[in-house]
């Protein structure tokens, strides 16, 4: 019994020693790759395109344990972090926030209203947008890909690559792409 308890305490101490993502006054995680913008989605898309990056909208909320998992365990993986910083222009919407957002169709509303408008129910939710968005559509209509929830290293890594490769416009859906890529990654010994 004592050995088991000692093992549990040691495991708990290791967990406490893990890197913890910094949280701001609003309860959302601080990450240097999240852009501070006026949350005008057309302007953000133009900025992303000018930087030769893809627009990614991250929806989070205070106290989201899955957001914490992404920030502490997934976004920090060097290959993923490098991709986020180099290939994506990332803005964040607070699911319960009151900052004004201008949707692609020109409608201006608070973050919490746009989250509802986009039928967002979970955090984190990540929306990826194409380089061009037609006039008169909302963000949820314009999104090329919606990734609801927290995923592990390889699903996230492969999703980011699939978006960059514009896989959503091809014949191979993400599940098949991910299965194929994961098999290749496992065969190369990368998934161990």
C-alpha angles and dihedrals in degrees: 000000000000092000090051092049091047090051091050091050091049091050090050091051091051089052091051089052093057117109111272120207115238115248125210129222089271091059093248123123120261115230126167092222094062109096122225105224140151087259094241099147096204090052091046091050090050090050092049091049092047088054091048089244136125120248113243122182115201117199114200140157139207113276095015105155091194091053088052090051091052093048095045102035111020113025090051095059103114097234091048095042091051091051093048092051098043106031107030136060101209128197127174133221119199106225090218098029129125101211112122118253126192109216121213091263091057097255112142118210142141120280092252090053094050090048088055092044089054089048091240112170104160139050135253097036119164124200120195119199133205119242091257128040121193119239119265099026129119125234094258090050091048098046113114091198135011117199108192117195139001120309134183131256102280098040090050094044092049093045091054090050093045089054092048090049089048090237090161088071093053138072098261111083119215096259092057092042091050093047091050094045094044090052089052092046091049092048088053090051094244097124097059 
